[in-house]
Amino acid sequence: MELTEALKKVEDDTDLKERLKGKSLCSALSFLKGWKIPLWELNYYDPRTHKITQVAVDTKIYIKSEGDPFKDADIPAVDISSIKISAKKALEIGKKYYEDKYKSHEIQRIFFALHAGKEQYWSISVITKYLSLVIINIDTESGKVISAKESHIFHKGGRAS
């Protein structure tokens, strides 16, 4: 499901729309099945209470309770209008990049997210069979890989690196 489809489902739900009034989308994320998005978790920030409301969107919409307030936080909103690269396209770019650079790394889990801040970007985090973490960040406007790095969660001796 594309992010735009998930957002439309939320927008079309009158009760939910009312409940999210005054809150802004600050991130969207999904644990992938292979390289496909099974559902979205949309996070809406309330600047008055500094809380985030989590909304899971699948064939149905599930509202999770608000978490504890973020202290002294000003969490930026996602600017949907500036996104030129769809989630599907970002995943295609990320998958190709991963297969070109990390082909030998067997995938365990893939986490996909849209982040806002100074830069707005899609982030693909791949946890490999040997517990290394590969993070690929893709610009939402150009589709360019703006950063990629691999970290080893554990190495000889059991310490993180």
C-alpha positions, 0 to 999 in steps of 0.5 A: 500500500502506498503512503498516499493510500494510507493517508487517504483512508485516515482522511476519509474516516470522519471520527479519526480525522476529528480525533487528529485535529491539530496534530501533524503527521511526523513520521510513517513506518512499516516492517516489510514483508520481503520488500513490500509494505503490509501496513503503515504506522502513521505517527501524528504529533500534537504540539500542545501536549507533545504527545504522539498518536500512533495510527496503524493502517491496513485494511482497517484502521487501528488507533494506538494510545498516545505515548508519554509526552516528549519533553522540550521537543518540537517534532517537525511535520512531514511535508507530503506535498514535497515528496516526489519519490513514492514509497514503492519507488524508494523501495525499488531504489533501496532494493537495487542499492542493497543488492548491488552493495550488500548482496551477500548479506542475508536479510532477516528483517526490513524496517522502512520509514519516512522521516522529517527534519532538516532533510526529509527522507525515506529510510530503509533499515535492514537487519541481516542474518548475522545481526549487522544493520544496513541503513540506506537513506533516500531523498524524497525529492530526488530519489538519490541515496543520500547516505548508506552505512553498515554497522555490526551489532555484535562482533567477536567478543559479543560487544557492539560496534 
